[in-house]
Amino acid sequence: MIASPPPTQYPSGILSIQIHQITGLELETLNKSKVSEKETESDEQEEGDDLPSSYCTIILNHQKVFKTRTKPKNSKPFFNAGCERFIRDFNNTEVHISVRDARLHEKDPLLGIIYLPLSKMFKSRSQVNANFPISGGVGYGRARISMVFRSLKLEAPRNMLGWDYGTLEINPNVKGIDVSQELQKLRMKIRTSLARGKLHSGAQDGDVNQHDGHIVWKTKKNGSIRLPVRKRYCSPLVVEFRKDAALSDHTPAFAILWLKDIPDNEEQTVRLTVWKGDLSRAENNTLDEYGEKAGEIEITLTLWSGLSGCHEGLAKKDPNIADVMEVLDTCNDNEEMDWDNGDDSNSNTSDSSSDSDSDSDSGGSKLIPKVLKRGTNNSMDSDGKRGPIDQLKEYQENKKHMHRKNRGMMQWKGPRTLAWMKHVAHKGENKVEGLFHHSERSGAGIETEV
């Protein structure tokens, strides 16, 4: 069973990931004058003050699930640690392994990442044991990682094989069908647990669909609404009809769509029943009826798998999400490190390896559309000349990428320490806010060795 690929009819199963050892782990030297001196000193050096204190995290489908211990100042750290997780579909599952440096008074810079799409890892066998290069950060080296996948005899429907994190893209036009007259002139609010979008009624402007005469709700700029989603299998999409009032607005009617009922990465049009009833009960319980029917609405939407730029607000409050976003930014910035699509002629477990660490826009992950990708675009003049203003603009466009590599302003210790102090202060503010507002634990679901 180990030497054969997983059965296609049973994509769900248990995935085991083990991080064994990293060899040749060093920091990238920015000062070229000291490169020759350090090469002679660190050829056989395994421990030293200039070596990184590394630890690894395992990110499964853009969710951090495991963190190893920190190995202080070692170029060949042994971890021999890992975790087991149930995955819904190995064909669309992605694993990112990030290696970070636990420096004093710094914000744990990223040494490098490893990108492992399971559909390609388990293309010819169900067990992999290989060395993978670490790149994209301030260091380099090679990590030995083993993975085993064992299928379960489970045939789940397509809508149950998605990710927990996603981005919901909603068409700017929402059509009302047999909606009562009192609701046709009300504005509409569409929300998830993290964000919301607004639409205005076409009845006020005389905007009626010419083909079937139905009322249409539209966004102001006629652009799509993109809402971040977390824990989609226990979260609903709530559509509220909002009525203005003197003291506070209220919701005379609503519609509910549970995100567990729609598959990932597929555009579809759904018809939802408009109810008059208890909204609080409706968004916390999956029922057949939620009160009195008041018509129907038709929405066209797509649920894209994974984190995107819409989750930046969540990343400011959750440091684990911020770490994952940094890893994804590194993947998008390093397009040249895309997964090798060549034929894997050598299938031995000890020799099979990969030369990629990212899911670039061109041919990496197909799970996030180009419009939702996170990254920066370089803008240069056609004549190739760059003055001081152009250089400043270019630095502003690429500063995130440069700062992750400890270049630009971050090549000096002072700015990095100031960034760390700002991070600590922001973390303290979130703790103070948490005393008055109930929120989920940021580290929930993350397994550690301790």
HELIX and SHEET records of a PDB file:
HELIX    1   1 LYS A   32  LYS A   34  5                                   3    
HELIX    2   2 VAL A   35  GLU A   41  1                                   7    
HELIX    3   3 PHE A   90  ASN A   92  5                                   3    
HELIX    4   4 LEU A  118  MET A  121  1                                   4    
HELIX    5   5 ARG A  158  MET A  160  5                                   3    
HELIX    6   6 GLN A  181  GLN A  184  1                                   4    
HELIX    7   7 ARG A  232  CYS A  234  5                                   3    
HELIX    8   8 LEU A  259  ASP A  261  5                                   3    
HELIX    9   9 LEU A  279  ALA A  282  1                                   4    
HELIX   10  10 GLY A  309  HIS A  311  5                                   3    
HELIX   11  11 GLU A  312  LYS A  317  1                                   6    
HELIX   12  12 PRO A  319  ASP A  333  1                                  15    
HELIX   13  13 GLU A  335  MET A  337  5                                   3    
HELIX   14  14 LYS A  370  LEU A  372  5                                   3    
HELIX   15  15 PRO A  388  ARG A  404  1                                  17    
HELIX   16  16 GLY A  408  GLN A  411  5                                   4    
HELIX   17  17 LYS A  413  PHE A  436  1                                  24    
SHEET    1   A 9 PHE A  78  ILE A  87  0                                        
SHEET    2   A 9 GLY A  13  LEU A  27 -1                                        
SHEET    3   A 9 GLY A 139  SER A 151 -1                                        
SHEET    4   A 9 GLN A 127  GLY A 136 -1                                        
SHEET    5   A 9 LEU A 110  PRO A 117 -1                                        
SHEET    6   A 9 GLU A  94  ASP A 101 -1                                        
SHEET    7   A 9 SER A  54  LEU A  60 -1                                        
SHEET    8   A 9 GLN A  63  LYS A  67 -1                                        
SHEET    9   A 9 GLU A 447  THR A 448  1                                        
SHEET    1   B 9 ILE A 225  VAL A 229  0                                        
SHEET    2   B 9 GLY A 166  ILE A 170 -1                                        
SHEET    3   B 9 GLU A 292  SER A 305 -1                                        
SHEET    4   B 9 ASN A 173  ILE A 177 -1                                        
SHEET    5   B 9 VAL A 216  LYS A 218 -1                                        
SHEET    6   B 9 ARG A 196  SER A 201 -1                                        
SHEET    7   B 9 ARG A 187  ARG A 191 -1                                        
SHEET    8   B 9 PRO A 236  LYS A 243 -1                                        
SHEET    9   B 9 HIS A 250  TRP A 258 -1                                        
SHEET    1   C 4 ILE A 225  VAL A 229  0                                        
SHEET    2   C 4 GLY A 166  ILE A 170 -1                                        
SHEET    3   C 4 GLU A 292  SER A 305 -1                                        
SHEET    4   C 4 GLN A 268  LYS A 276 -1                                        
END                                                                             
